[in-house]
Amino acid sequence: MSKAEKSSAPRRPLRVCILTSVHRPDDVRVFHRQARSLAEAGHQVTLLVHAPFARAERGGVHLVGLTPPAHRRQRLFTSWRFLRAALQQKAEVYHFHDLELLPVGLLLKIRTRKPVIYDCHENYPEAIRERAWLPEWLKPVLARLAAWLEPALARHLDAVVCVVPDQEERLRRRGCRTVMVRNFPRLEIFSRPQPAARSNELLYLGGLSIPRGARMLVEIMAALRTSYPQLRLICLGPFNEAHVRAEVLELVRARNLEEAITYIPLVPHEEVAEWLYRARIGLVPWQPHPQLLKLCYPNKVFEYMACGLPIVASDLPGLRELIAPAGCGLLVTPDKVEAHVAAIRRLLDHPDAAAAMGVAGAAFAQSFYSWESERHTLLQLYDELGPAA
């Protein structure tokens, strides 16, 4: 065993149970970064997740599938199944990933007396306001409830894992023990030789909603169509709601862009790099929504950078903090279609400058945005919480 491997080995392998009722079995943060890293470090990891299978083994992680609910609202009534399945694992550390599982986490702590970790992916008081499926009148009520209830329950757990500084500060002020584990990419997944030439494609990676630019992307392509008739937009990621999908696809038809825009809802994480390396520009046309105005570190920005893809993004606080220091893209007025279009034109018409931005982003990601540093923090937390050998 090498010196590096010895230094990353845990004090003692632990039985770890990870729970998520919201995320997919192959979720980037839950599975690829955290569960796989824990398994690679020698821990025995079981992931409880809604899935169409009963059991599976992937990347050294044992997956236990629970029957998915028929509708999103029914998820709240399936929490007891996660509790029962988690107790059956007789784990030494429990690690859950969703706001709706906070009562389950607290019950696990009471019943087992084992360490319990809450992984807080979002600023939920603001994120709730983006949920298209919630009635508008209910959103402020639930946002206030989450702002009070989340820290009130989480401070009784052993640790809260956060992704951005203001989220960590909010929960720490309310008495939670917080640890920052940011959403940096596993760079080995994105390691490829730079292509000699990129295709005539723009790319958007991630979930699609109106605040995240689903409508803006269509308007951008409509404005570019005359000057760049061969240009295509590839959107890799699902719509957040069926009615949003219907609305956006109707807009695509109205603008006669069926041949110019391709929507691919699900791409395995291991295949994302192939799409990024062939594209010309990565887009992040987020709108000034309360959640997105907070500091947030989206996966897509790190992954664009890791693949040397120049970026055109809305000038929002979190995006500015990531893109400006790296010099890897152009920041534009979020709600102005013409601003996005002008920046895209600039990169298309000056490929050498665009390539230089891509190279700068890849170098910056290699130096500052690697999962390796976050992996060390995660493993150190487990060493602190787990029983001594």
N, C-alpha and C positions, 0 to 999 in steps of 0.2 A: 504494500500500500504506500502511495506517495505521501510526502509531507502535507500537500494540499488536501488530499483525501482524509488524512488523519485529523487535520484541523477542522474539517467540516463534519466529521462523524459525531453523532450524538453521544451524550454521556451513557445512555442506555436506550436501546430501541424501545419505542412506546407503541402501544395499541392506540391508534388514533381513529376517531370517527368524525367525519366531516358531513354536514347536512346542508342541503339547499333545496328549497321547494320552488324556487323561482327560475334558477338557471339550468341550462342544458347539461347533459352528462359530459360534454366536451368543452364546457365553458373555458374561456382563455384563462381568467384569473383563478377560478376555483379548481379546475382540473390541471391544465397545462402548467401553470406556474406553481400553485401551492401544493396540490395533492401529489403531483409528480415529484416535486422537489423534496417533499417529506419522505416519499418512498425511496427516492434515490439516496437519501441520507441514511437509510436503514430502518426507518419506522414502518410499522405494519399499518397501512392506511386503508380504511373502508369509506367509500363515498355513498351516502344515501341521497337518492335523487329521483325525481319523477322521470320515468323512462318506460318504454314499451317492452323492456326485457326484465327478467327476474334477477339474473346475476350475469356479470361479465368481468373480465380481467383486462385492463389496458394500462400500459406503461408502468407496470408494477403496482397499480392501484386496483383494489377489489371494489367493484361497483355493485350496489344493491338497488334495483329498480322498484319503485312504488308506482302503482297505477296512476297515471296522470288524471287530474280532474277534468270533467267535461267542459268546464268553463272557468275562467280566471277567478271569478268571485267564489267558486267552490274551494279554492286553495285554502282559505281560512278554516275550513271545516275538515281538512285533512291533516292538520298539525298533530293531532293525537296519534296518527299512524307513524309519523316521524319520531315522536317520543317513544312509542312502543318499540319500533325498530332500533332506535339508538340504544335503548336500555338493553336490548338483546345482545348488543355488541360487547358489552362489558369493557368499554374502552377505558384507557387511562387519561386521555385528553379528548374533550369534545370541542368541535370548532364548527359553528354554524354561520351562514352567510346572508340571512335575510331578515329584514325588519319584522316580518310576520311570524318568525320563529323565536322572537325574544321570550315569549312565555314558555316555550319549550326549553330554551336554554336555561331559564331560571329554574324550571322544574328538574332538569337534569342536574343542576348544581345541588338542589335540595335533596334529591333522591340518591345521588351517587357520591356526593362529597368530593368529586373529582374536579380538576381544573376545566373551566368552560370559557371558550373564546368566542366573542362576537365579532364578525368581520363586516364592517360597515362600508358598503360600496359607494354610497351616495350621501349627499346632504338631503335627507329625506323630507324635511319640512318644505324645501323648495321643489324637490323631485316630484312630490305628490301633485303639485300644481300642473305638471306636464302630462299627467296620466289622462290620455284622451278618453278612456272608458269610464272615468268618474264623472258624475254630474257636476256642473260648474258650481252649484250652490254648496256641494259637499266638500269641495277641495279645500277652502280655507278652514273649515271645521277640522278636517283630518290633518291638515298641516299643523294647526295649533296643538292637536292631540299628540301628534308624533313628536313635536318639539318638546313637549313635557314628558311623555311616557317613555321615549327611547332612553334618555339618560337615567330616568328614575329606575328603570329595570336594569340597564346595562352596568350601572355602578356596583351592582351586587355580584357581577361576574369577575373572573380573574384578569381579563384583558379585553380591550376593544381595539381591533386592528383598523386603522384608518388609511385613506389613500391621498388626502390633500391636507395642507396645514390648517385651514380655517375650520374644517370638519374636526380635526384632532383638538384644536383649541376649544371649540364649542363643547365637546364631550368631556374634556379634561376639566374645564371650569365647573362642570356639574358633578365632579367627583369620580369620574371613570379613570381607570388606569389605561392609558392609550399608548399604542405603538404604531409607528408609521411604516407601512409596507406599500410602496408606490407601484403603479401599474406599468413598470418598465418591461420591455420585451425580452424573451429568451433569444438572444441574438443568434445563437446557433441555428435556430429555425429559419432565420432570414438571411443566412450566409450564402450568397451566390456570386459568381463572377458578374461584373457589370456588363450588360448587353451592349453589343456594338451599336445597335440602333433600337429605339423604342417605337412601339406601334402608335397609330393615330388615335389614341384613347385617353380620355380623362377617366378618373376613377374616384368613386366615393365608397368608403369602407365603413360598415357599421349600420346600426338600426336606423330606420327612417321614420321620422315624424315631422309634423309641420315646423315645430321649433328647431329641429335639427336640419332643416333646409330641404325637405322633400319637394315642396312646391318651388322653392328658389332654384333648385337644380334644373327643373323643367324650363323655367324662364331663361336661365343662363344658356341652355342649349338652343332655345328658340332664337336668342339674340346672336349666337355664333353660327347658326346654320348657313346663312348666306355666304359669309366669308370663308367658312371651312366646311364645305358640304360633305367631306369624307370623315369628319371628326365624329367619334362615338363616345358615349358616356356609359360606363359600366358601374352599376350600383350593386355592391356585394353586401347584402344584409336584408333582414326582413322589415316590413312595415310594422309599426307598433300596434296598429289596429286595422281591422278589415275595412272600416269606413274611410280611413285615411288612404289606404291603398286604392279603393274605388275612386275617391276624389282625384288622386294624383294621376291614375291611369286615364281618367276622363280628360284631364288637362293635357296629357300626352297626346291623346287622340285629337283634341281640339287644335293643338299646335302642329299636327301632322308629323310627330316625332317618333312614331312607332319603330322606324328603322334606325333611329339615331340613339335611342336609349334602351339598354338591356338591364333588366332587374333579375338578379340571381340571389334568392333569399338565403340559401345555406351553402357555405363552402367550408370544408374541413380546414381547421387552423393550419395544418401542415401544408396546405395548398395555396394559402393566401399569398405567400411570397411570389409565386409564379405569376399571379395577376399583377402584383405591384411592380415587378421588374419589367413588365412589358408596357406599362402605362407611361404617359408623358407627364401628367400632373396629378397630384392628389388634392382633392377638394374637401374643405370643411366649411360649408356655408351656413354655420349655425346662426340663429337669430337671437336677439337680446331678450331671452326668456329669463325669469328670475333664477332658475336653477343654473342656466348656462352662463349667467353673469357672475356666478360664484367661481372661485378658482376650481378648475377641474382639469384633470390630466387624462384626456381620452386616449385609448389604445391606438386609434388610427394614426395620430400624429407621430407617436414613437415608431410605429411600424412603417409609415411612409419614410421617415428619416432613416430607419435601419436599411431600407431598400434603395436609398439614394434617390428618392422621388421628390422633386421640388413641389412646394405646397402653395396653394392659394387658399387663405382662410379668413374668416371674419375676425375683425379686430376686437376680440373680447379678452377680458383679463387673463384667463387661464391659457388661451391660445397664444396670446402675446408673450407670456412668460416663457413658453416653450420654444416658440419659433424665432422670436427676435434675437436672442443671444446666439442661436446657432447660425443665423443668416441663411436659413434653408428655404425661405419662401417669402411671399408677399402678403401683407395684412391689409384688409380693405373694409370699408364701411359695411356692416353686416346686412342691412336691409336695402341696399342699393344694387339692383341687378347690374347696372352699367359699371359699377366699381369692380365687381367680380369679373365681368366680361373683359374690362380693360386690362386687368392683371393677367388673365389667362392669355389674352392676345399678346401681351408683352413677352410671356414665356414661350409661346408657340413661335413667335416671330424672331426670337433671339435664343436659339437652342443652346449655344455655348454658355450663355449666362444661366440658363435653366440647369444645364448639366453641372455647372460650378456650384449652384445652390444645392443640388442633390448630393454632390460629393461632400460639401460642408456639413450637411445634415447627417450623412452616414458617419463621418468622423466624430461629430458631436455626440451622436448616439453611442458610439463605441466607447467614448470617454466618460460620459455622464449618465446615460440612460440605459444601462444594462441591468437585467434582472439579477445578476450575480450579487450585487450589493444588497438588494432587497431579500434575496434568498438567505443571506447570512443573518439578517435581522430576524427573519421568520424562524430559522433554526435555533437561533439564540433564545428566542422567546420560549420555544418548546423545551430547551435545556433548562431554563429557569423554572418552568412550571412543572416539568416531569419529576417524578420521585428520583432520588439519588440511586445510583447503582448498588 
